[in-house]
Amino acid sequence: MNLKTINSQDPLIHSQLGFISFHSNLEDHILLTVAQSALQLQATLLKNSISYAQSVSGELILKTTLKNTVETLTKYTEADRGSIFLIDEDGVIIESILARGAVTRDHKDALISKVLDNGLAGWTLRHRQIGIVYDAIADERWLQLPNQPYAARSALTVPLIYGINVIGVITLTHSQPNHFDDAIATMMQYSMESLAAIILNAQLHAEYNFSEL
């Protein structure tokens, strides 16, 4: 049984949707470990999302899901920090969690605008492609923000794609270069569709509960 066939999505379908696959040269035994990690990751996120649907109501379900998604991905990739932006069909940010934590609304909007215009997250949204930065100092796609309260020498961005729609982007960072590798990127690619579905489901729950008020 061919592991690459089982776990890789069809490149033709990716081409039709405008999504560019992350290609690695991992050997089959490493791909098996990566696939197992991806399944564990997806199971953890799904279990948590079911729990939130039963215990959290209203808009909190979306924020809780996003926060848990970032925390879980940070744990599985051993990243230092993570952020997530959700966008609507017009590319407008509708919800976000920043790696630097809570900031004022104006400051938050300004930071997001810079990152999406000139940073790796924006590159990933435009190309519909996983972005991996081995050394932020040497990669022009990485935007060093002024007064950034944490060090970021390597990064990984993952587009959230559901069907033909890009609904957001996740960014993970680490203080040391070369932290993110092909194995981590491949695990995230295997998990991308599940990530998007879980987040979209939480968003629909939040909108449905709001409409009933």
Salt bridges, closest charged atoms under 4 A:
GLU27 OE1 - HIS29 ND1 3.39
GLU71 OE2 - LYS67 NZ 2.53
ASP80 OD1 - HIS174 NE2 3.70
GLU95 OE2 - LYS63 NZ 2.84
ASP109 OD1 - ARG105 NE 3.29
ASP135 OD2 - ARG153 NH2 2.96
ASP139 OD2 - ARG141 NH2 2.87
